[in-house]
């Protein structure tokens, strides 16, 4: 007979059946805290108790500890932004400063065309097409020196010299015969040594331009009182025969050179050897003085070679100073032969060499150092301006002129790469392959301030 088993409930104790079970906790958590729990079944081994044949299963609920989130540190991000801002500002300031204080330097090699000269050229005193022309720069001067002298024979000589005759009287030529008398305002009388014909006057813009002629006159009487230096203040010479006529004031003469040689008395004699040596010394002294004057008067753009001149001298005059000495005077005329540089370069270098500069300016280096000589010196006359044959020999070169100021303006504000196109626009005067540039710092551009741009022209 089967045994009847009943629950045995101890006094004041509850049966396991009396323990309520919350079903909802086993199905789905109601909150976030519940979501963090997990249920794990635990199997209990049967124990010997009054309920021996009763199998009891107890479910154990394990609750995970809540996860605590750390609060966000908003302050750390703020400092990060501040640091990044400071870095950007410093970097920007550094960049601006580097650009503001940037510096550009360029080394520019000018274009060079070498020329070798060894030729003879025929030049003319009047400009002609395809012919090299020369010009004359004339100066005059003299020098004196005192030398020992002895008494010679008694002499009486009349002063002679040159005057310029003017005809403002008529458009027709006017003839004056030899011996015609002319007088200055002191009453000294001089006579024409030969017959002359003075050209008639011309007009220009309502003005009368007198006809002129240079001739020689001789003092009417001997003696040194008739001697006149060109530097002396002297009046016009009037033609005595025309006094009280309309020609008296419209036909006249003016001093064109010294009137000298008038003397009455015992002539001082100087030995032939001393006179010759003294004359050479005076001629050399006069030549040196006149060369200095003519070179100082050469216009810009012209050239005169050291021996490109013709000098002529008057016969030395001897004047008594005292019983034992006399003065020797030499007068000289020097005609400097000058050429326009650009015409001379074009002649010796040729059209092709000059055209390579494509209208840009250039300089002729070594042009002054060429050997120069005159082949027909004996036949040449500066007064007649006849043909002059010259010889030139040596080496020279044409060098492009770099327009530095203009170049700086065009380079300002460009990057180093962009400057190349600017230099190529000056290719006729710049040797691109031999030129270079640098900008500091390298990421900046050419400064706008011209004083921070250096352009060095390489001349070697």
JOHU-V860450 format. One record per residue. RES is the residue in one small letter. SS is DSSP state (helix for helix, strand for strand, loop for the rest). Layout:
<<RES;SS> <RES;SS>>
//
This chain:
<<x;loop> <x;loop> <x;loop> <x;loop> <x;loop> <x;loop> <x;loop> <x;loop> <x;loop> <x;loop> <x;loop> <x;loop> <x;loop> <x;loop> <x;loop> <x;helix> <x;helix> <x;helix> <x;loop> <x;loop> <x;loop> <x;loop> <x;helix> <x;helix> <x;helix> <x;helix> <x;helix> <x;loop> <x;loop> <x;loop> <x;loop> <x;helix> <x;helix> <x;helix> <x;helix> <x;loop> <x;strand> <x;strand> <x;strand> <x;strand> <x;strand> <x;strand> <x;loop> <x;loop> <x;loop> <x;loop> <x;loop> <x;loop> <x;loop> <x;loop> <x;loop> <x;loop> <x;loop> <x;loop> <x;loop> <x;loop> <x;loop> <x;strand> <x;strand> <x;strand> <x;strand> <x;strand> <x;strand> <x;loop> <x;loop> <x;loop> <x;loop> <x;loop> <x;loop> <x;loop> <x;loop> <x;loop> <x;loop> <x;helix> <x;helix> <x;helix> <x;helix> <x;helix> <x;helix> <x;helix> <x;helix> <x;helix> <x;helix> <x;helix> <x;helix> <x;helix> <x;helix> <x;helix> <x;helix> <x;helix> <x;helix> <x;helix> <x;helix> <x;helix> <x;helix> <x;helix> <x;helix> <x;helix> <x;helix> <x;helix> <x;loop> <x;loop> <x;strand> <x;strand> <x;strand> <x;strand> <x;strand> <x;strand> <x;strand> <x;strand> <x;loop> <x;strand> <x;strand> <x;strand> <x;strand> <x;strand> <x;strand> <x;strand> <x;strand> <x;strand> <x;strand> <x;strand> <x;strand> <x;strand> <x;loop> <x;loop> <x;loop> <x;strand> <x;loop> <x;loop> <x;strand> <x;strand> <x;strand> <x;loop> <x;strand> <x;strand> <x;strand> <x;strand> <x;strand> <x;strand> <x;strand> <x;strand> <x;strand> <x;strand> <x;strand> <x;strand> <x;strand> <x;strand> <x;loop> <x;strand> <x;strand> <x;strand> <x;strand> <x;strand> <x;strand> <x;strand> <x;strand> <x;loop> <x;loop> <x;strand> <x;strand> <x;strand> <x;strand> <x;strand> <x;strand> <x;strand> <x;strand> <x;loop> <x;loop> <x;loop> <x;loop> <x;loop> <x;loop> <x;strand> <x;strand> <x;strand> <x;loop> <x;loop> <x;loop> <x;loop> <x;strand> <x;strand> <x;strand> <x;loop> <x;loop> <x;loop> <x;loop> <x;loop> <x;strand> <x;strand> <x;strand> <x;strand> <x;loop> <x;loop> <x;loop> <x;strand> <x;strand> <x;strand> <x;loop> <x;loop> <x;loop> <x;strand> <x;strand> <x;strand> <x;loop> <x;loop> <x;strand> <x;strand> <x;strand> <x;loop> <x;strand> <x;strand> <x;strand> <x;strand> <x;strand> <x;strand> <x;strand> <x;strand> <x;strand> <x;loop> <x;loop> <x;loop> <x;loop> <x;helix> <x;helix> <x;helix> <x;loop> <x;strand> <x;loop> <x;loop> <x;loop> <x;loop> <x;loop> <x;loop> <x;loop> <x;loop> <x;strand> <x;strand> <x;strand> <x;helix> <x;helix> <x;helix> <x;loop> <x;loop> <x;loop> <x;loop> <x;loop> <x;loop> <x;loop> <x;loop> <x;strand> <x;strand> <x;strand> <x;strand> <x;strand> <x;loop> <x;loop> <x;loop> <x;strand> <x;strand> <x;loop> <x;loop> <x;strand> <x;strand> <x;strand> <x;strand> <x;strand> <x;strand> <x;strand> <x;loop> <x;loop> <x;helix> <x;helix> <x;helix> <x;helix> <x;helix> <x;helix> <x;helix> <x;helix> <x;helix> <x;helix> <x;helix> <x;helix> <x;helix> <x;helix> <x;helix> <x;helix> <x;helix> <x;helix> <x;helix> <x;helix> <x;helix> <x;helix> <x;helix> <x;helix> <x;helix> <x;loop> <x;loop> <x;loop> <x;loop> <x;loop> <x;strand> <x;strand> <x;loop> <x;loop> <x;loop> <x;loop> <x;loop> <x;strand> <x;strand> <x;strand> <x;strand> <x;strand> <x;loop> <x;loop> <x;loop> <x;strand> <x;strand> <x;strand> <x;strand> <x;strand> <x;strand> <x;loop> <x;loop> <x;strand> <x;strand> <x;strand> <x;strand> <x;strand> <x;strand> <x;strand> <x;strand> <x;strand> <x;strand> <x;strand> <x;strand> <x;strand> <x;strand> <x;strand> <x;strand> <x;helix> <x;helix> <x;helix> <x;helix> <x;helix> <x;helix> <x;helix> <x;helix> <x;helix> <x;loop> <x;helix> <x;helix> <x;helix> <x;helix> <x;helix> <x;loop> <x;loop> <x;loop> <x;loop> <x;loop> <x;loop> <x;strand> <x;strand> <x;strand> <x;strand> <x;loop> <x;helix> <x;helix> <x;helix> <x;loop> <x;strand> <x;strand> <x;strand> <x;strand> <x;loop> <x;loop> <x;helix> <x;helix> <x;helix> <x;loop> <x;loop> <x;loop> <x;loop> <x;loop> <x;loop> <x;loop> <x;loop> <x;strand> <x;strand> <x;strand> <x;strand> <x;strand> <x;strand> <x;strand> <x;strand> <x;strand> <x;strand> <x;strand> <x;strand> <x;strand> <x;loop> <x;loop> <x;loop> <x;helix> <x;helix> <x;helix> <x;helix> <x;helix> <x;helix> <x;helix> <x;helix> <x;loop> <x;loop> <x;loop> <x;loop> <x;loop> <x;loop> <x;loop> <x;helix> <x;helix> <x;helix> <x;helix> <x;helix> <x;helix> <x;helix> <x;loop> <x;loop> <x;loop> <x;loop> <x;strand> <x;loop> <x;helix> <x;helix> <x;helix> <x;loop> <x;strand> <x;strand> <x;strand> <x;strand> <x;strand> <x;loop> <x;loop> <x;loop> <x;loop> <x;loop> <x;loop> <x;loop> <x;loop> <x;loop> <x;helix> <x;helix> <x;helix> <x;strand> <x;strand> <x;strand> <x;strand> <x;strand> <x;strand> <x;loop> <x;loop>>
//
